[in-house]
Amino acid sequence: MAFSKPKTKKLPSKRIPKYEQIIANDDGKINVLILGTSGCGKSTLINSILEANEAPTGVGEAVTQEIAIYQNDKLPFRMIDSVGYEYGLLRQARIKKDIAKFCKEGVKSADVEKLIHMIWFCIDGTSKRINQDVLDYIKSVTNDWKKVPVIVVFTKSYSRIEIDENIEMARRAFAKYNHNHRRSPINIKGILPVVAKEYKIDDEMTVFPMGLDTLIQKTIELVPEAKQIERSAIREIDLKLKNSMANSVIAAATAGAAAVGAIPIPVPDATILVPIQTGMLKRVSKVYGIQNKEVSNEIINTILSVGATTMAGRSLLAAFKAIPGVQIAASVLNAAIAGAITLAAGEICNVLFQKAYDNKLEMASVDWNKEIGRMFNDYLPDIINTLKKRSADNDGKFDMKFIGEVLASIAKNFA
C-alpha cells in the first residue's frame, strides 16, 4: 500500500515563529539520518529498503561523498545518507560540519527534508568493535537534535554467534557511555542485526537478507516520539540561529561605537552614538520579524534613552576608572564606555525581542522604562567585570585593541 501524504495544515495569517511554520509544514514523513563508518554498508542497506539500486555502492571504500536523500511512496520515512565516518580528526570535523550545515539550512529554509527525526548508526557486524571515538561522534551529531532516537544497526550480520556477541558488546558500550554522560545520554532505542544483501560464503552456504522488516517496523513505531523530539529541536535551532544573527549585528555595532567613543572629547557624547545604536536595534528587531512597530519603536526609544542616561552617569565612569592596576587614557575610557553601553543595549533588545518572537512576552503589557532600567543594571556590571578580569589576565594592558577584542568576545558568547 502506497504511503499517502496528509494534507498540509493551513497557516494562520498572523505572524508566527519560523519553527512553528516548519512544524506546520509537516508532510507526514520523518527523516532518518544514516551514520556509519566508511564501507559498513549504508548504501547497500538503503538500496535494499528501497528495493532499488539508487545509492552508489562499493567494496571496502568510501563511496558516499556528500549528503543525499532517498525516499519512495511506500515508506513513511526518508533516508539521509551521510559521508562515511573515518578515523581522522580533519575528516571527522568536516563531516560534523556538513551535517550541522545541512540541518541548519533545513530550519532556515523550512525544508522538511533537511530535518532530523531519527538516526540509524550502522556498524560493520564483522568488525567486532565500538570505539569511544565512534560514540563521541554520534553524540556530537546529536547536539542540535537532543534526545533524537538512535537505532544501532549491525550490518553484514552473517554469523549467529557474532550477532549475539555484537548486541551484547553494543549494550555494554552504550550503557557505559551513557553512565559517564548522564546529563545528555545517547537515546538508544534498539540494537538490530541486518543482512541487507544476499552473501555467498562458499559454494554450499549463502546468507540471505534478514532483519530489514524488523528495522522498518521499529522505525515506524518510534515515529510519534521522534516527531515530538523534533519539534523541540527545531525551536531550539531556530532560536540559536536568530540569536547568532542578532549577536553578529550587535558585535559590529559595538565595535563601531567603541571607535566613535575614542574621538577625543571630554566625555562620551551619547548623541553621536544614536545612529549606530538605532540601526543596531532596528536590525535586531528585523532578525526576529517583530511586526508591532509601535511597541518595538517604544522599546528601542526606551533603550536609547536609558542607555544615554546611564552613559552620562558618573557611576559608570567611576567603575571603569576603578579597574585595579590600570591607567586608562581618556580616549580608551570613552571607547570602553561607548562600547559597553552599546553592547548592553543590543543584548537587552536581543533578549526582549527573542522572548516576543517565542511568544513568552506580551509586549503591550510591559512597563518598558522599569524593565529596561533593570536590565541595564543587570547587564553592565557583568560586562565591566569581564573587562576587569580580562585586563588582569592581560597584565593590566587596556588599550583600544584590547577593548575591541574583549567586547567582540562578549558579544559573540552572550547567551
MIKE-424047 format. One record per residue (C-alpha): residue in three letters; x, y, z. Coordinates in steps of 0.1 Angstrom, whole numbers, plus 5000, padded with zeros to 4 digits. Example, Ala and Ser with C-alpha at 12.3 -4.5 7.8 and 13.67 -1.06 7.14 Angstrom:
! MIKE-424047
ala512349555078;ser513749895071;
! end
This chain:
! MIKE-424047
met500050005000;ala501450344990;phe502250605016;ser499750885014;lys500651235025;pro498351415049;lys497051755040;thr499452035049;lys497952255077;lys496952595066;leu498852865084;pro497053155101;ser497553495086;lys499053625119;arg502853615120;ile504153305139;pro507653195147;lys509653025120;tyr509952705139;glu506152685142;gln505852735104;ile508252445099;ile506352215122;ala503052315104;asn504652225071;asp504951855082;asp504351625053;gly503851315074;lys507251165068;ile510151155092;asn513851185082;val516350915093;leu519951025092;ile522250725085;leu525650745100;gly528450485100;thr532050415092;ser533150405056;gly532450075039;cys530049955066;gly527249905040;lys525050215045;ser524350255008;thr523649875004;leu521149905033;ile519450205016;asn519050024983;ser517649704999;ile515049905018;leu514150104987;glu514149784967;ala516149974941;asn519750054932;glu519750424939;ala522550474963;pro526050414949;thr527950114965;gly531449984965;val533749734982;gly535849845011;glu535950205002;ala534150535009;val531550574982;thr529250834995;gln530951174990;glu528151405001;ile524851405019;ala522051254998;ile518251205004;tyr516450884994;gln512750804996;asn509750644979;asp505950654981;lys505850325001;leu507850435031;pro506750685058;phe510350795062;arg513250935042;met516850815045;ile519551075046;asp522850915037;ser525951085051;val529651065042;gly531250765060;tyr533050835093;glu536750785092;tyr539450785119;gly540951125112;leu540351445131;leu540151665100;arg537751425082;gln535551395113;ala535351775117;arg534351815081;ile531651555083;lys530251705115;lys530352055100;asp528551935068;ile525751765088;ala525252075110;lys525152295080;phe522652065062;cys520352075092;lys520652445098;glu519852505062;gly516652305067;val515552525095;lys516452845077;ser514552745046;ala511752555063;asp512752245042;val511151945059;glu513551715040;lys516551855059;leu515451795095;ile516551505116;his513951285134;met515950975140;ile519450825135;trp520450475123;phe524050425133;cys525550155112;ile528449935124;asp530049665103;gly529049345121;thr532349175111;ser534449445128;lys533749345164;arg534449685178;ile532850015190;asn535450275198;gln535050575222;asp535650795192;val532650655174;leu530350715205;asp531751075207;tyr530951115170;ile527351005175;lys526951245205;ser528451545186;val526051495157;thr523051485181;asn524051805199;asp521552015179;trp518951735179;lys518851645216;lys517351315226;val516851215190;pro516150835189;val519150625178;ile518950275164;val522250085162;val522249875131;phe524849595128;thr525249545090;lys526849235075;ser525549025104;tyr526348695088;ser527148485119;arg524648395145;ile527348385172;glu528748725162;ile525248875162;asp524748785199;glu528348905207;asn527849235188;ile524549305206;glu526049245240;met529149455231;ala526949745220;arg524749725251;arg527849745273;ala529450025253;phe526450245253;ala525550175289;lys529050275300;tyr529050585278;asn525650695290;his526650635326;asn529550875320;his527351125302;arg524251115324;arg523251475317;ser523051415280;pro523051045271;ile522650895236;asn518950795233;ile519450435222;lys516150275211;gly517349945196;ile520249735186;leu519349545154;pro521349305132;val520749305095;val521949155063;ala520949385035;lys522049185006;glu522548814998;tyr526048705008;lys527648384994;ile530148245019;asp531147944997;asp529647714971;glu527447544997;met526547825020;thr524748155014;val523448405039;phe520148565028;pro518848915037;met517348945071;gly516349205097;leu515149465073;asp511449435081;thr512349455118;leu514349775113;ile511549935093;gln508849835118;lys511049965147;thr511550295129;ile507750335123;glu507050255160;leu509350545170;val507650805147;pro505450965174;glu508451005198;ala510751125170;lys508251395159;gln507851525194;ile511651555199;glu512051715165;arg509651995174;ser511752095204;ala514952065184;ile513652285156;arg512652555180;glu516052545197;ile517952565164;asp515752845151;leu516353045182;lys520052975181;leu520353085145;lys518453415153;asn520453475184;ser523653425164;met522553665137;ala521553925163;asn524853895181;ser526753955149;val524854275144;ile525554375180;ala529254295177;ala529654515146;ala527754805162;thr529754765195;ala533054795176;gly531755095157;ala530555265189;ala533955205206;ala535755365176;val533455665178;gly533855685215;ala537555715211;ile537156055195;pro538956305218;ile536156485235;pro535856545273;val533156285279;pro531456025257;asp528656215238;ala525655985236;thr524156175208;ile526856085183;leu526255715191;val522455735184;pro522655655147;ile524855345154;gln522655225182;thr519455295165;gly520555105134;met521654815155;leu518354785174;lys516254805143;arg518354535126;val517854315157;ser514154375155;lys514254275119;val516053945127;tyr513153845149;gly510453975124;ile508854195151;gln505754335134;asn504354555161;lys506254865150;glu504655095176;val505754885206;ser509154795190;asn509855165185;glu508855235221;ile511354965232;ile514155095210;asn513555455221;thr513455355258;ile516755155254;leu518355465238;ser517055695265;val518055475294;gly521455405278;ala522155775273;thr521255845309;thr523455565321;met526355675299;ala526256025313;gly526255895349;arg529355925370;ser529055575384;leu529855415351;leu532855635347;ala534055555382;ala533555185376;phe535955185347;lys538455405365;ala538355165394;ile539854875374;pro542854795396;gly546454855383;val545255025351;gln545955375339;ile543355435312;ala543855715286;ala540755935282;ser540155815246;val540355455256;leu538055515286;asn535455685264;ala535755395239;ala535155135266;ile532155315279;ala530655375245;gly531255005236;ala529854875269;ile526655085267;thr526054975230;leu526754615238;ala524354615268;ala521654795247;gly522054545219;glu521754245242;ile518754385261;cys517054435227;asn518054085217;val516653925249;leu513354115247;phe512654065210;gln513653695213;lys511053645241;ala508453825220;tyr509253615190;asp509053295211;asn505653415225;lys507053445260;leu506453815263;glu503354025258;met504954335245;ala502054565250;ser501754505288;val505354585300;asp506554895318;trp509554945295;asn511255215315;lys511255005346;glu512154675328;ile514954815306;gly516455015335;arg516554695355;met518254505326;phe520954775322;asn521654745359;asp522054365354;tyr524054365322;leu526554645326;pro528254505358;asp528754175340;ile530454355311;ile532654565333;asn533654265354;thr534654075323;leu536754375312;lys538354385347;lys539154015346;arg540454015311;ser542554315319;ala544154135348;asp544853835325;asn546354075300;asp548954215326;gly546954535330;lys547054635294;phe543954835285;asp544154985250;met541855015220;lys542854675206;phe542154515239;ile538754695242;gly537754575208;glu538754215213;val537054185247;leu533854355237;ala533654145205;ser534253825225;ile531553915250;ala529053995222;lys529853665204;asn529253455235;phe526453635251;ala523553395260;
! end
